[in-house]
Structures are given as C-alpha cells and as structure tokens.
C-alpha cells in the first residue's frame, strides 16, 4: 500500500453526488487518518437528546445547542467529546487533534477541564473507514477536503454548516454551497 498523507484535523465535506444517506450534506472532522484507516465525527447532525440526559456532569460545559450530535453510523452507544481549547498547552484529559481542536476524555472529572474549555460538543458514534477506504471515496469524488476552523466544531447553527464551510472556500467550490436541496425542483 502506498503511504497515506494524513488528513487529520481537516474536514470532509460531502459532495452533492455522495449517495450514502448517513452522509448527505455531512461535514466530518477527521480525528485520525493514517494507513490503518480513518475516524471522524459528523459535525452537523444534532439529535433531540440533550447532553444532560446522557452525561449530566458535562451538560453545563456543552456549547449551544446543548444536545448530543450523531457523530456517525458506527458505535452509536459510545460517546466522544470534542473541545476547542485555546493556547499552547491543553489540560489533562484532552488530546490535541489539530490546532486548538482536541478530543476530551469523558472519564476525566469535568471540573478539571471546565476552566480551559472554549467550547465542547458531545457526539454519539463516529464515522470510520478501513485502510484505503476513504482514499477510494476521495478518488470517486464523494468528498471535498478542506481546512477546518475551531468554530466549525461549535457552530451554533449546525444545520447550515455544510453551506457555511463551502461558502468560505475559494473559486468554484464556493459555488457548490448554492446547490439546491432537491435538484429535480430546479
């Protein structure tokens, strides 16, 4: 297998051609990407379940909207915390992924992390790809790969994140943000 250039910390933005309903207009933050596979969370799939309903001790630290997000179709019974922590040093219980974005160990007492958190999101499940699987999807044109920004993790309007991320891109990619929800009605 050829060497994989790491996309950790970047966003996968679903192209309009992506047919998998799990990823329709999805924006995925890649938390790990190497020759053994990839793992990420869908940033724009809020659920009606509040963080307080499943992780009461973290509820006060969760950003708005204070709900659990469906991180992907894999392991929906597992929770992941993603937090933005400004500065060079992160506290115990937080692992930097890219820039100020990192993964929170939800077993850590929230009071240890609380003062350092800029924002926190809780995800149920994740998106995962085996070795070479994501690269094949990229070759097939299923995803755009773009730079992430810390605000992507904590967008207060996750329903518009797909369009927001595309709109800030340069050139023709920004035009994809205007793609209609149902092209047959165009």
PADO-107930 format. One record per atom (N, C-alpha, C): z, x, y; atom name; chain; residue in three letters. Coordinates in Angstrom, 1 decimal. Layout:
       pz       px       py   name   chain   resn
        Z        X        Y     CA       A    ala
...
END
This chain:
       pz       px       py   name   chain   resn
      0.0      0.8     -1.2      N       A    unk
      0.0      0.0      0.0     CA       A    unk
      0.0      0.9      1.2      C       A    unk
     -0.7      0.4      2.3      N       A    unk
     -0.8      1.2      3.5     CA       A    unk
      0.5      1.1      4.3      C       A    unk
      0.8      2.0      5.2      N       A    unk
      2.0      2.0      6.0     CA       A    unk
      1.9      0.8      6.9      C       A    unk
      3.0      0.1      7.1      N       A    unk
      3.1     -1.1      7.9     CA       A    unk
      3.7     -0.7      9.3      C       A    unk
      3.1     -1.0     10.3      N       A    unk
      3.6     -0.8     11.7     CA       A    unk
      4.6     -1.9     12.0      C       A    unk
      5.8     -1.5     12.3      N       A    unk
      6.9     -2.5     12.5     CA       A    unk
      6.6     -3.5     13.7      C       A    unk
      6.8     -4.7     13.4      N       A    unk
      6.7     -5.8     14.4     CA       A    unk
      8.1     -6.3     14.8      C       A    unk
      9.1     -5.7     14.3      N       A    unk
     10.5     -6.1     14.5     CA       A    unk
     10.7     -6.3     16.0      C       A    unk
     11.3     -7.5     16.4      N       A    unk
     11.6     -7.8     17.8     CA       A    unk
     10.4     -8.5     18.5      C       A    unk
      9.3     -8.6     17.9      N       A    unk
      8.1     -9.2     18.5     CA       A    unk
      8.1    -10.7     18.1      C       A    unk
      7.3    -11.5     18.8      N       A    unk
      7.1    -12.9     18.5     CA       A    unk
      5.8    -13.1     17.7      C       A    unk
      5.9    -14.0     16.7      N       A    unk
      4.7    -14.5     16.1     CA       A    unk
      4.5    -15.9     16.7      C       A    unk
      3.4    -16.2     17.3      N       A    unk
      3.1    -17.5     17.9     CA       A    unk
      2.0    -18.1     17.0      C       A    unk
      2.3    -19.3     16.5      N       A    unk
      1.3    -19.9     15.6     CA       A    unk
      0.0    -20.2     16.3      C       A    unk
     -1.1    -19.9     15.7      N       A    unk
     -2.4    -20.3     16.3     CA       A    unk
     -2.6    -21.8     16.0      C       A    unk
     -3.5    -22.4     16.8      N       A    unk
     -3.8    -23.8     16.5     CA       A    unk
     -4.4    -24.0     15.1      C       A    unk
     -4.9    -23.0     14.6      N       A    unk
     -5.6    -23.1     13.3     CA       A    unk
     -4.6    -23.0     12.1      C       A    unk
     -3.4    -22.6     12.4      N       A    unk
     -2.4    -22.5     11.3     CA       A    unk
     -2.1    -23.9     10.7      C       A    unk
     -2.4    -24.0      9.4      N       A    unk
     -2.3    -25.4      8.8     CA       A    unk
     -0.9    -25.7      8.2      C       A    unk
      0.0    -24.7      8.0      N       A    unk
      1.3    -25.0      7.4     CA       A    unk
      2.2    -25.8      8.3      C       A    unk
      2.6    -27.0      7.9      N       A    unk
      3.4    -27.9      8.8     CA       A    unk
      4.7    -27.2      9.2      C       A    unk
      5.2    -26.3      8.4      N       A    unk
      6.5    -25.6      8.7     CA       A    unk
      6.4    -24.8      9.9      C       A    unk
      5.2    -24.4     10.3      N       A    unk
      5.0    -23.5     11.4     CA       A    unk
      4.0    -24.0     12.5      C       A    unk
      3.8    -25.3     12.5      N       A    unk
      2.9    -25.9     13.5     CA       A    unk
      3.5    -25.6     14.9      C       A    unk
      2.8    -24.9     15.7      N       A    unk
      3.2    -24.5     17.1     CA       A    unk
      4.5    -23.8     17.1      C       A    unk
      4.8    -23.1     16.1      N       A    unk
      6.1    -22.3     16.0     CA       A    unk
      6.0    -21.0     16.8      C       A    unk
      7.2    -20.6     17.2      N       A    unk
      7.4    -19.3     17.9     CA       A    unk
      8.5    -18.7     17.0      C       A    unk
      8.1    -17.6     16.3      N       A    unk
      9.0    -16.9     15.4     CA       A    unk
      9.4    -15.5     16.0      C       A    unk
     10.7    -15.3     16.0      N       A    unk
     11.2    -14.0     16.4     CA       A    unk
     11.4    -13.2     15.1      C       A    unk
     10.7    -12.0     15.0      N       A    unk
     10.8    -11.2     13.8     CA       A    unk
     12.0    -10.3     13.9      C       A    unk
     12.9    -10.5     13.0      N       A    unk
     14.2     -9.8     12.9     CA       A    unk
     14.1     -8.5     12.1      C       A    unk
     13.2     -8.5     11.1      N       A    unk
     12.9     -7.4     10.3     CA       A    unk
     11.5     -7.4      9.8      C       A    unk
     10.8     -6.3      9.8      N       A    unk
      9.4     -6.2      9.4     CA       A    unk
      9.2     -4.8      8.9      C       A    unk
      8.9     -4.6      7.6      N       A    unk
      8.6     -3.3      7.1     CA       A    unk
      7.7     -3.5      5.9      C       A    unk
      7.5     -2.4      5.1      N       A    unk
      6.6     -2.5      3.9     CA       A    unk
      7.2     -3.4      2.8      C       A    unk
      8.5     -3.8      2.9      N       A    unk
      9.1     -4.6      1.9     CA       A    unk
      9.1     -6.1      2.2      C       A    unk
      8.6     -6.4      3.4      N       A    unk
      8.4     -7.8      3.8     CA       A    unk
      8.9     -8.0      5.2      C       A    unk
      9.0     -9.3      5.6      N       A    unk
      9.4     -9.7      7.0     CA       A    unk
     10.3    -10.9      6.9      C       A    unk
     11.2    -10.9      8.0      N       A    unk
     12.1    -12.0      8.1     CA       A    unk
     12.2    -12.3      9.6      C       A    unk
     12.2    -13.6      9.9      N       A    unk
     12.3    -14.1     11.3     CA       A    unk
     12.9    -15.4     11.4      C       A    unk
     13.1    -15.9     12.6      N       A    unk
     13.6    -17.3     12.8     CA       A    unk
     12.7    -18.0     13.8      C       A    unk
     12.5    -19.3     13.5      N       A    unk
     11.7    -20.1     14.4     CA       A    unk
     12.6    -20.5     15.6      C       A    unk
     12.1    -20.1     16.8      N       A    unk
     12.9    -20.3     18.0     CA       A    unk
     12.8    -21.7     18.6      C       A    unk
     11.9    -22.5     18.2      N       A    unk
     11.6    -23.8     18.9     CA       A    unk
     11.7    -25.0     17.9      C       A    unk
     12.7    -25.0     17.0      N       A    unk
     12.9    -26.2     16.1     CA       A    unk
     14.3    -26.6     16.2      C       A    unk
     14.8    -27.3     17.3      N       A    unk
     16.2    -27.8     17.3     CA       A    unk
     16.3    -28.9     16.4      C       A    unk
     17.5    -29.0     15.8      N       A    unk
     17.9    -30.1     14.9     CA       A    unk
     18.8    -31.0     15.7      C       A    unk
     19.1    -32.2     15.2      N       A    unk
     20.1    -33.1     15.8     CA       A    unk
     21.5    -32.7     15.5      C       A    unk
     21.7    -31.7     14.7      N       A    unk
     23.1    -31.3     14.3     CA       A    unk
     23.7    -30.3     15.3      C       A    unk
     24.9    -30.7     15.8      N       A    unk
     25.5    -29.8     16.8     CA       A    unk
     26.1    -28.6     16.1      C       A    unk
     26.2    -27.5     16.9      N       A    unk
     26.9    -26.3     16.3     CA       A    unk
     28.3    -26.6     15.9      C       A    unk
     29.0    -27.5     16.7      N       A    unk
     30.4    -27.9     16.4     CA       A    unk
     30.5    -28.6     15.1      C       A    unk
     29.5    -29.3     14.6      N       A    unk
     29.5    -30.0     13.4     CA       A    unk
     29.5    -29.0     12.2      C       A    unk
     29.0    -27.8     12.3      N       A    unk
     28.9    -26.9     11.2     CA       A    unk
     29.7    -25.6     11.4      C       A    unk
     29.8    -25.1     12.6      N       A    unk
     30.5    -23.9     12.9     CA       A    unk
     31.3    -24.1     14.2      C       A    unk
     32.4    -24.9     14.0      N       A    unk
     33.2    -25.3     15.2     CA       A    unk
     33.7    -24.2     16.0      C       A    unk
     34.0    -23.0     15.4      N       A    unk
     34.6    -21.9     16.2     CA       A    unk
     33.6    -21.2     17.1      C       A    unk
     32.3    -21.5     16.8      N       A    unk
     31.2    -20.9     17.6     CA       A    unk
     30.6    -21.8     18.6      C       A    unk
     31.0    -23.1     18.6      N       A    unk
     30.4    -24.1     19.4     CA       A    unk
     30.5    -23.9     20.9      C       A    unk
     31.6    -23.4     21.4      N       A    unk
     31.7    -23.1     22.8     CA       A    unk
     30.9    -22.0     23.3      C       A    unk
     30.4    -21.1     22.4      N       A    unk
     29.6    -19.9     22.8     CA       A    unk
     28.1    -20.2     22.7      C       A    unk
     27.8    -21.3     22.0      N       A    unk
     26.3    -21.6     21.8     CA       A    unk
     25.7    -22.1     23.1      C       A    unk
     24.5    -21.6     23.4      N       A    unk
     23.8    -22.0     24.6     CA       A    unk
     23.2    -23.4     24.5      C       A    unk
     22.8    -23.9     25.6      N       A    unk
     22.2    -25.3     25.6     CA       A    unk
     20.7    -25.2     25.1      C       A    unk
     20.3    -26.2     24.4      N       A    unk
     21.1    -27.3     23.8     CA       A    unk
     22.0    -26.8     22.7      C       A    unk
     23.2    -27.3     22.6      N       A    unk
     24.2    -26.7     21.7     CA       A    unk
     24.1    -27.3     20.3      C       A    unk
     22.8    -27.1     19.8      N       A    unk
     22.5    -27.6     18.4     CA       A    unk
     22.1    -26.5     17.5      C       A    unk
     22.1    -26.7     16.2      N       A    unk
     21.6    -25.8     15.2     CA       A    unk
     20.1    -25.9     15.3      C       A    unk
     19.4    -24.8     15.1      N       A    unk
     18.0    -24.7     15.1     CA       A    unk
     17.5    -24.5     13.6      C       A    unk
     16.4    -25.1     13.2      N       A    unk
     15.9    -24.8     11.9     CA       A    unk
     15.1    -23.5     12.0      C       A    unk
     15.7    -22.4     11.5      N       A    unk
     15.1    -21.1     11.6     CA       A    unk
     13.9    -20.9     10.7      C       A    unk
     13.7    -21.7      9.7      N       A    unk
     12.5    -21.6      8.8     CA       A    unk
     12.8    -22.4      7.6      C       A    unk
     11.8    -22.3      6.7      N       A    unk
     12.0    -23.1      5.4     CA       A    unk
     12.8    -22.5      4.3      C       A    unk
     13.2    -21.2      4.5      N       A    unk
     13.9    -20.5      3.4     CA       A    unk
     15.5    -20.6      3.7      C       A    unk
     16.2    -20.9      2.6      N       A    unk
     17.7    -20.9      2.7     CA       A    unk
     18.3    -21.7      3.8      C       A    unk
     17.9    -23.0      3.8      N       A    unk
     18.4    -23.9      4.9     CA       A    unk
     19.9    -24.0      4.9      C       A    unk
     20.6    -23.6      3.8      N       A    unk
     22.0    -23.7      3.8     CA       A    unk
     22.7    -22.5      4.3      C       A    unk
     22.0    -21.5      4.7      N       A    unk
     22.5    -20.3      5.3     CA       A    unk
     22.4    -20.3      6.8      C       A    unk
     23.4    -19.8      7.5      N       A    unk
     23.4    -19.7      9.0     CA       A    unk
     23.2    -18.3      9.5      C       A    unk
     22.4    -18.2     10.5      N       A    unk
     22.2    -16.9     11.2     CA       A    unk
     22.5    -17.1     12.7      C       A    unk
     23.1    -16.2     13.3      N       A    unk
     23.4    -16.2     14.7     CA       A    unk
     22.6    -15.1     15.4      C       A    unk
     21.9    -15.5     16.5      N       A    unk
     21.1    -14.6     17.3     CA       A    unk
     21.7    -14.6     18.7      C       A    unk
     22.0    -13.5     19.2      N       A    unk
     22.6    -13.4     20.6     CA       A    unk
     21.9    -12.4     21.4      C       A    unk
     21.9    -12.6     22.7      N       A    unk
     21.5    -11.7     23.7     CA       A    unk
     22.7    -11.1     24.3      C       A    unk
     22.8     -9.8     24.3      N       A    unk
     23.9     -9.0     24.8     CA       A    unk
     23.4     -7.9     25.7      C       A    unk
     23.6     -8.1     27.0      N       A    unk
     23.1     -7.1     28.0     CA       A    unk
     23.8     -5.8     27.8      C       A    unk
     23.2     -4.7     28.3      N       A    unk
     23.8     -3.4     28.3     CA       A    unk
     23.4     -2.6     27.1      C       A    unk
     23.9     -1.3     27.1      N       A    unk
     23.5     -0.4     26.1     CA       A    unk
     24.3     -0.5     24.8      C       A    unk
     25.6     -0.9     24.9      N       A    unk
     26.5     -1.0     23.8     CA       A    unk
     26.7     -2.4     23.4      C       A    unk
     26.6     -2.7     22.1      N       A    unk
     26.9     -4.0     21.6     CA       A    unk
     28.3     -4.0     20.9      C       A    unk
     29.0     -5.1     20.9      N       A    unk
     30.3     -5.2     20.2     CA       A    unk
     30.2     -5.2     18.7      C       A    unk
     31.3     -4.9     18.1      N       A    unk
     31.4     -5.1     16.6     CA       A    unk
     31.0     -6.5     16.2      C       A    unk
     30.3     -6.6     15.2      N       A    unk
     29.8     -7.9     14.7     CA       A    unk
     28.5     -8.3     15.3      C       A    unk
     27.8     -7.4     15.9      N       A    unk
     26.5     -7.6     16.5     CA       A    unk
     25.6     -6.4     16.2      C       A    unk
     24.4     -6.7     15.6      N       A    unk
     23.4     -5.7     15.3     CA       A    unk
     22.1     -5.8     16.1      C       A    unk
     21.8     -4.8     16.9      N       A    unk
     20.7     -4.9     17.8     CA       A    unk
     19.4     -5.0     16.9      C       A    unk
     18.5     -5.9     17.3      N       A    unk
     17.2     -6.0     16.7     CA       A    unk
     16.1     -5.4     17.6      C       A    unk
     16.2     -5.8     18.9      N       A    unk
     15.2     -5.2     19.8     CA       A    unk
     15.7     -5.5     21.2      C       A    unk
     15.8     -4.5     22.1      N       A    unk
     16.3     -4.7     23.4     CA       A    unk
     17.7     -5.2     23.4      C       A    unk
     17.8     -6.4     24.1      N       A    unk
     19.2     -7.0     24.2     CA       A    unk
     19.4     -8.0     23.1      C       A    unk
     18.4     -8.2     22.3      N       A    unk
     18.5     -9.3     21.2     CA       A    unk
     19.0     -8.7     19.9      C       A    unk
     20.0     -9.4     19.3      N       A    unk
     20.6     -8.9     18.1     CA       A    unk
     21.1    -10.1     17.2      C       A    unk
     21.5     -9.7     16.0      N       A    unk
     22.0    -10.6     15.0     CA       A    unk
     23.5    -10.6     15.1      C       A    unk
     24.1    -11.7     15.0      N       A    unk
     25.6    -11.9     15.1     CA       A    unk
     26.1    -12.1     13.6      C       A    unk
     27.1    -11.3     13.3      N       A    unk
     27.8    -11.5     12.0     CA       A    unk
     28.7    -12.7     12.2      C       A    unk
     28.4    -13.9     11.7      N       A    unk
     29.2    -15.1     11.9     CA       A    unk
     30.5    -15.1     11.3      C       A    unk
     30.8    -14.0     10.5      N       A    unk
     32.2    -13.9      9.9     CA       A    unk
     33.1    -13.2     10.9      C       A    unk
     32.5    -12.6     11.9      N       A    unk
     33.4    -12.0     13.0     CA       A    unk
     34.1    -13.0     13.8      C       A    unk
     35.3    -12.8     14.1      N       A    unk
     36.0    -13.8     15.0     CA       A    unk
     35.3    -14.0     16.3      C       A    unk
     34.9    -15.2     16.7      N       A    unk
     34.2    -15.4     17.9     CA       A    unk
     34.8    -14.8     19.2      C       A    unk
     36.1    -14.8     19.2      N       A    unk
     36.8    -14.2     20.4     CA       A    unk
     36.5    -12.8     20.6      C       A    unk
     36.1    -12.0     19.6      N       A    unk
     35.7    -10.6     19.7     CA       A    unk
     34.4    -10.5     20.4      C       A    unk
     33.4    -11.4     20.1      N       A    unk
     32.1    -11.3     20.7     CA       A    unk
     31.9    -12.1     22.0      C       A    unk
     32.7    -13.1     22.1      N       A    unk
     32.5    -14.1     23.2     CA       A    unk
     32.4    -13.4     24.6      C       A    unk
     33.3    -12.5     25.0      N       A    unk
     33.1    -11.9     26.3     CA       A    unk
     31.8    -11.1     26.6      C       A    unk
     31.2    -10.6     25.5      N       A    unk
     30.0     -9.8     25.6     CA       A    unk
     28.7    -10.7     25.6      C       A    unk
     28.8    -11.9     25.0      N       A    unk
     27.6    -12.7     24.8     CA       A    unk
     26.9    -13.1     26.1      C       A    unk
     25.6    -12.9     26.2      N       A    unk
     24.8    -13.5     27.3     CA       A    unk
     24.4    -14.9     26.9      C       A    unk
     24.0    -15.1     25.6      N       A    unk
     23.6    -16.4     25.0     CA       A    unk
     23.7    -16.3     23.5      C       A    unk
     23.8    -17.4     22.8      N       A    unk
     23.9    -17.4     21.4     CA       A    unk
     23.2    -18.7     20.9      C       A    unk
     22.4    -18.5     19.8      N       A    unk
     21.8    -19.6     19.1     CA       A    unk
     22.2    -19.4     17.6      C       A    unk
     22.4    -20.6     17.0      N       A    unk
     22.6    -20.6     15.5     CA       A    unk
     21.4    -21.2     14.8      C       A    unk
     21.0    -20.6     13.8      N       A    unk
     19.8    -21.0     13.0     CA       A    unk
     20.2    -21.3     11.6      C       A    unk
     19.7    -22.4     11.0      N       A    unk
     19.9    -22.8      9.6     CA       A    unk
     18.6    -22.4      9.0      C       A    unk
     18.7    -21.4      8.0      N       A    unk
     17.5    -21.0      7.3     CA       A    unk
     16.7    -19.9      8.1      C       A    unk
     15.6    -19.4      7.5      N       A    unk
     14.8    -18.4      8.1     CA       A    unk
     13.4    -18.5      7.6      C       A    unk
     12.5    -17.7      8.2      N       A    unk
     11.1    -17.6      7.7     CA       A    unk
     11.0    -16.2      7.1      C       A    unk
     10.5    -16.2      5.9      N       A    unk
     10.3    -15.0      5.2     CA       A    unk
      9.0    -14.8      4.6      C       A    unk
      8.5    -13.5      4.5      N       A    unk
      7.3    -13.1      3.9     CA       A    unk
      7.5    -11.9      3.0      C       A    unk
      6.9    -11.9      1.8      N       A    unk
      6.9    -10.8      0.9     CA       A    unk
      6.0     -9.7      1.4      C       A    unk
      6.0     -8.5      0.7      N       A    unk
      5.2     -7.4      1.1     CA       A    unk
      3.8     -7.8      1.2      C       A    unk
      3.2     -7.5      2.4      N       A    unk
      1.8     -7.7      2.7     CA       A    unk
      1.4     -9.1      3.0      C       A    unk
      2.3    -10.1      2.8      N       A    unk
      2.0    -11.5      3.0     CA       A    unk
      1.8    -11.8      4.5      C       A    unk
      2.7    -11.3      5.4      N       A    unk
      2.5    -11.6      6.8     CA       A    unk
      1.2    -10.9      7.3      C       A    unk
      0.9     -9.7      6.8      N       A    unk
     -0.3     -8.9      7.2     CA       A    unk
     -1.5     -9.7      6.9      C       A    unk
     -1.5    -10.4      5.7      N       A    unk
     -2.6    -11.2      5.3     CA       A    unk
     -2.8    -12.4      6.2      C       A    unk
     -1.7    -13.0      6.6      N       A    unk
     -1.8    -14.1      7.5     CA       A    unk
     -2.3    -13.7      8.9      C       A    unk
     -1.9    -12.5      9.3      N       A    unk
     -2.4    -12.0     10.6     CA       A    unk
     -3.9    -11.7     10.5      C       A    unk
     -4.3    -11.1      9.4      N       A    unk
     -5.7    -10.9      9.2     CA       A    unk
     -6.5    -12.2      9.2      C       A    unk
     -5.9    -13.3      8.7      N       A    unk
     -6.6    -14.6      8.6     CA       A    unk
     -6.6    -15.3     10.0      C       A    unk
     -5.9    -14.7     11.0      N       A    unk
     -5.8    -15.3     12.3     CA       A    unk
     -4.8    -16.5     12.4      C       A    unk
     -3.8    -16.5     11.6      N       A    unk
     -2.8    -17.5     11.7     CA       A    unk
     -1.8    -17.4     12.8      C       A    unk
     -1.6    -16.1     13.3      N       A    unk
     -0.6    -15.8     14.2     CA       A    unk
     -1.1    -15.0     15.4      C       A    unk
     -0.6    -15.2     16.6      N       A    unk
     -0.7    -14.2     17.7     CA       A    unk
      0.6    -13.4     17.7      C       A    unk
      0.5    -12.1     17.9      N       A    unk
      1.7    -11.3     18.0     CA       A    unk
      1.8    -10.9     19.5      C       A    unk
      3.0    -11.2     20.1      N       A    unk
      3.2    -10.9     21.5     CA       A    unk
      4.6    -10.4     21.6      C       A    unk
      4.9     -9.8     22.8      N       A    unk
      6.2     -9.3     23.1     CA       A    unk
      7.2    -10.4     23.3      C       A    unk
      8.4    -10.1     22.9      N       A    unk
      9.5    -11.1     23.1     CA       A    unk
     10.2    -10.8     24.4      C       A    unk
     10.9    -11.8     25.0      N       A    unk
     11.7    -11.6     26.1     CA       A    unk
     13.1    -12.2     25.8      C       A    unk
     14.2    -11.6     26.3      N       A    unk
     15.5    -12.1     25.9     CA       A    unk
     15.6    -13.6     26.2      C       A    unk
     15.0    -14.2     27.2      N       A    unk
     15.1    -15.6     27.5     CA       A    unk
     14.4    -16.5     26.4      C       A    unk
     13.6    -15.9     25.6      N       A    unk
     12.9    -16.7     24.5     CA       A    unk
     14.0    -17.2     23.6      C       A    unk
     15.0    -16.4     23.3      N       A    unk
     16.0    -16.8     22.3     CA       A    unk
     16.8    -18.0     22.8      C       A    unk
     17.0    -18.0     24.1      N       A    unk
     17.9    -19.0     24.7     CA       A    unk
     17.2    -20.1     25.6      C       A    unk
     15.9    -20.3     25.4      N       A    unk
     15.2    -21.2     26.2     CA       A    unk
     15.9    -22.6     26.2      C       A    unk
     16.2    -23.1     27.4      N       A    unk
     16.9    -24.4     27.4     CA       A    unk
     15.9    -25.6     27.1      C       A    unk
     14.6    -25.3     27.1      N       A    unk
     13.6    -26.3     26.7     CA       A    unk
     12.8    -25.8     25.5      C       A    unk
     13.4    -25.7     24.3      N       A    unk
     12.7    -25.1     23.2     CA       A    unk
     11.4    -25.9     22.8      C       A    unk
     11.3    -27.2     23.2      N       A    unk
     10.1    -27.9     22.9     CA       A    unk
      8.9    -27.5     23.6      C       A    unk
      9.1    -26.7     24.7      N       A    unk
      7.9    -26.2     25.5     CA       A    unk
      7.7    -24.7     25.3      C       A    unk
      8.5    -24.1     24.4      N       A    unk
      8.4    -22.6     24.3     CA       A    unk
      7.1    -22.1     23.8      C       A    unk
      6.4    -22.8     22.9      N       A    unk
      5.1    -22.4     22.4     CA       A    unk
      4.1    -22.2     23.6      C       A    unk
      4.1    -23.2     24.5      N       A    unk
      3.2    -23.2     25.7     CA       A    unk
      3.7    -22.1     26.7      C       A    unk
      5.0    -22.0     26.9      N       A    unk
      5.5    -21.0     27.8     CA       A    unk
      5.2    -19.6     27.4      C       A    unk
      5.4    -19.3     26.1      N       A    unk
      5.1    -17.9     25.7     CA       A    unk
      3.6    -17.6     25.8      C       A    unk
      2.7    -18.6     25.4      N       A    unk
      1.3    -18.3     25.6     CA       A    unk
      0.9    -18.2     27.0      C       A    unk
      1.4    -19.1     27.9      N       A    unk
      1.0    -19.1     29.3     CA       A    unk
      1.3    -17.8     30.0      C       A    unk
      2.3    -17.0     29.6      N       A    unk
      2.6    -15.8     30.2     CA       A    unk
      1.8    -14.6     29.7      C       A    unk
      0.9    -14.8     28.7      N       A    unk
      0.0    -13.8     28.2     CA       A    unk
     -1.2    -13.6     29.2      C       A    unk
     -1.8    -12.5     29.0      N       A    unk
     -3.0    -12.2     29.9     CA       A    unk
     -4.3    -12.7     29.2      C       A    unk
     -5.2    -13.0     30.0      N       A    unk
     -6.6    -13.3     29.6     CA       A    unk
     -6.7    -14.6     28.8      C       A    unk
     -7.6    -14.6     27.8      N       A    unk
     -7.9    -15.8     27.1     CA       A    unk
     -6.7    -16.4     26.3      C       A    unk
     -5.8    -15.5     25.9      N       A    unk
     -4.7    -16.0     25.2     CA       A    unk
     -3.9    -17.0     26.0      C       A    unk
     -3.8    -16.8     27.3      N       A    unk
     -3.1    -17.8     28.1     CA       A    unk
     -3.7    -19.2     28.1      C       A    unk
     -5.0    -19.2     27.9      N       A    unk
     -5.7    -20.5     27.9     CA       A    unk
     -5.4    -21.3     26.6      C       A    unk
     -4.9    -20.7     25.6      N       A    unk
     -4.6    -21.4     24.3     CA       A    unk
     -3.4    -22.3     24.6      C       A    unk
     -2.6    -22.0     25.6      N       A    unk
     -1.4    -22.9     26.0     CA       A    unk
     -1.9    -24.3     26.3      C       A    unk
     -3.1    -24.5     26.7      N       A    unk
     -3.7    -25.8     27.1     CA       A    unk
     -4.3    -26.5     25.9      C       A    unk
     -4.2    -25.9     24.8      N       A    unk
     -4.8    -26.6     23.6     CA       A    unk
     -4.1    -27.9     23.3      C       A    unk
     -4.9    -29.0     23.2      N       A    unk
     -4.3    -30.3     23.0     CA       A    unk
     -3.5    -30.4     21.7      C       A    unk
     -2.5    -31.3     21.7      N       A    unk
     -1.7    -31.5     20.5     CA       A    unk
     -2.6    -32.1     19.4      C       A    unk
     -3.5    -33.0     19.8      N       A    unk
     -4.4    -33.6     18.8     CA       A    unk
     -5.8    -33.4     19.4      C       A    unk
     -6.5    -32.3     18.9      N       A    unk
     -7.8    -32.0     19.4     CA       A    unk
     -8.9    -33.1     19.2      C       A    unk
     -8.6    -34.0     18.2      N       A    unk
     -9.6    -35.1     18.0     CA       A    unk
     -9.6    -36.1     19.1      C       A    unk
     -8.5    -36.1     19.9      N       A    unk
     -8.5    -37.0     21.1     CA       A    unk
     -9.1    -36.5     22.3      C       A    unk
     -9.5    -35.2     22.2      N       A    unk
    -10.1    -34.5     23.4     CA       A    unk
    -11.5    -35.0     23.7      C       A    unk
END
